[in-house]
Amino acid sequence: MPKRTPPIFPAAAERLAALGARLRAARLRRRMTQAALAARADVSLPTLRKLEQGEGSSSLATLLRAMEVLGLDHDLDLLAKEDELGRRLQDIRQVGAPRGRRKS
């Protein structure tokens, strides 16, 4: 049975499409063909095309390899860097009752 990729929400699909468009623009600014980027990133041409089209089936490793070739891999450090919600939740928990052993 072939592996099925679960559907993604429309907002996530829009973000993937925008990311693919930014990668394509970065490649074109460097005057690089899809074939050249695919070869340097060690991915197949159809995989690179899917990545640029924003299809959700590409792996994070594929994205990283393409970004490394384009010199954009430092941008990955920005993903989830400022976990504002997580920090607020952590602060709320710290303000609550102190953790420790209960006295019986």
Secondary structure, 3 states (H helix, E strand, C coil): CCCCCCCCCHHHHHHHHHHHHHHHHHHHHCCCCHHHHHHHHCCCHHHHHHHHHCCCCCCHHHHHHHHHHHCCHHHHHHCCCCCHHHHHHHHHHHHCCCCCCCCC
